[in-house]
């Protein structure tokens, strides 16, 4: 089984975002970077599949040259190689992103049996790149998955819904988008980190197409202004809390 | 014409789809265009849509359409949109709505704006949409006709109205085997702990890193039971294996809007806030008065969860007896 996992470098926000002066990006100069929890479980699942079935795990991302950091982190978890579709830091829209990913997959010498993505990216949350890539490759796709079983050239995917769960069975090769909670990702080991430094990353440089979903402005939504009223310190605050319970009618 | 994709399950129309119809009706009226709807597979639910101002309800019927089939639904939507010359196609920003719309975007090679809170038709169509699970708002131009967009649930309340007659027009979409590869097979209900579900609970007592361990959740469970609520937690907690992921509140967990949210030892990362920002009242217990979550809470107790909670539990028991 050769598995490809797509990830996306996003800023690691503490409590609140600040927007850049041009109103188009998150002020990230002082922020670290990470990937979505959906993608962390995607990589973990790919590594588990390769450990069980044999084969390889490739991590692909479309992002700035610095996104190498996110690829190396996933190599420390167990991915074997990386593909970095380099951008100049400008955002690509979902269609442009999906086209570049599909082109990279078609050009790659490995025929991936399974392509795993997060259900939606942490930042843009467009819910569509996995589906668009599947259509371009002519493969079946299941989204929002929280359980994967591989047997006899077929994949069974489990998707939670309000009333329980839906089961999907599709032939491989296939595309699947997954949700946080699929597994508990491991932490990278020290030897894993050392090995990651030497693993190969292929870099591609396609041209950014004009976005058809064109971001024009970003802002932090105006919230009901809240600053917590401090009821007290430690256990002495308990009677005041119970007064609140009574006020809002929960007891 | 404004076309709304209407989702249904077991003969019931999805509430978020009715909200989307309500929103679509306003846009259609403003543009002087009719509102139409697409229902896939169940002619039975179509009759009720006239009350929402739908002029024509297109119903896709096909022998192979026995359950939810996202690609087939998108194929049917592409068929109706092209035959009727739709200017705008809307669906609910639900897992299914976003999925079918993404397939429609892929089949037609048109851009899709997911999770919108505002759509202004035009050339280009302008949208306002949620990013980072609602922690940021994006304005964007959508360059494509028809414009394809999904609407965040609860952007508007579902309201009957309008002058549509809800004429039902059945048709059989042309489907290939590949369109039907993925048809939902309903499985048995997943393991859910008995009692109130996290999504519907009126009271949620939620724990983060500050709870310290799996055992540390015992007083949270006791308080939740006293208040008729349930347990939630942050991502750190599920990552440590202290609680199952089904209890995770956040951008990649469950998004909730309880009457009361009690956040115990939770710092307030945007990932978490995205899941609980709509709580009506939020009480925070935290040792750090500077924690980010203080900016989202109504009331705070500065202190250690393991010391504060037992006192709250005692006082609550006294109040309930009294």
Interface residues (C-beta under 8 A of the other chain):
Chain A: X13 X14 X15 X16 X17 X19 X26 X36 X37 X38 X93 X94 X95 X98 X120 X122 X123 X124 X125 X126 X127 X128 X131 X132 X134 X135 X136 X138 X140 X141 X142 X143 X144 X158 X160 X161 X162 X163 X164 X165 X166 X167 X168 X169 X170 X171 X179 X180 X181 X184 X185 X211 X212 X213 X214 X215 X216 X217 X218 X219 X220 X221 X223 X226 X227 X228 X229 X230 X231 X232 X233 X234 X235 X236 X237 X238 X239 X241 X242 X244 X245 X246 X248 X249 X250 X251
Chain B: X9 X68 X70 X95 X98 X99 X101 X102 X103 X105 X106 X107 X109 X110 X111 X112 X113 X114 X115 X124 X130 X131 X132 X133 X134 X135 X136 X137 X138 X139 X140 X141 X142 X143 X144 X150 X178 X181 X182 X184 X185 X186 X187 X188 X189 X190 X199 X202 X203 X226 X227 X228 X229 X235 X238 X239 X241 X245 X246 X248 X251 X252 X253 X259 X260 X267 X268 X269 X270 X271 X273 X277 X280 X281 X282 X283 X284 X289 X291 X292 X293 X294 X295 X296 X297 X298 X299 X300 X301 X302 X303 X304 X307 X308 X310 X311 X312 X314 X315 X316 X318 X319 X320
